Amino acid sequence: MPTGSPDALVRLFSRYLKEQGLPLTHQREAVASVLFSSEAHLSADDIEGELRTRQERIGKATIYRTLDLLVKSNLVVEHDFGEGFKRYEHRLSPRPVNQHLICQGCGRVEEFEMPEIPAVEARIARESGFKPHRHRVEIHGLCTACQADGLALSQDGIVCPIEVA
């Protein structure tokens, strides 16, 4: 669960909007609430679907504009996992993980922890004088479910076990 309740995170977003001279509209609040209530990496389509289940009718353009504001507020991070669309996650998780396993078969994104990263960053800083600000580790491949379904990866991409005539 996020650090703080989704409502508290929406209040942080509201404060950011106020500082920018923008109102917290019902639509912005609804989009932010969906995002802050999830630990997943949500696409705009995922958010739109969740809003629909909450009986909210909010257009895709409003969702995208709100996502842009959430990213600018630094409360949400935008990911491009090479799927042709972006995914979003809030940054106020108790585990700010930046390591992802990305299945090229089903598109599932799973976080994993690599506790060696801070030591690697410290060593690089010490040896090179470089000051790391953030990092991202992405490992692309196939999840166990896609492998069990017979999918395989080649240099050219995914090979499906079902032959198409």
Secondary structure, DSSP 4 states (H G I P E B T S, - for coil): --SS-HHHHHHHHHHHHHHTT----HHHHHHHHHHHT--S-EEHHHHHHHHHHTT----HHHHHHHHHHHHHTTSEEEEE-SSSSEEEEES--SS---EEEEETTT--EEE---TTHHHHHHHHHHHH--------EEEEE--HHHHHTT-EEETTEEE-SS---
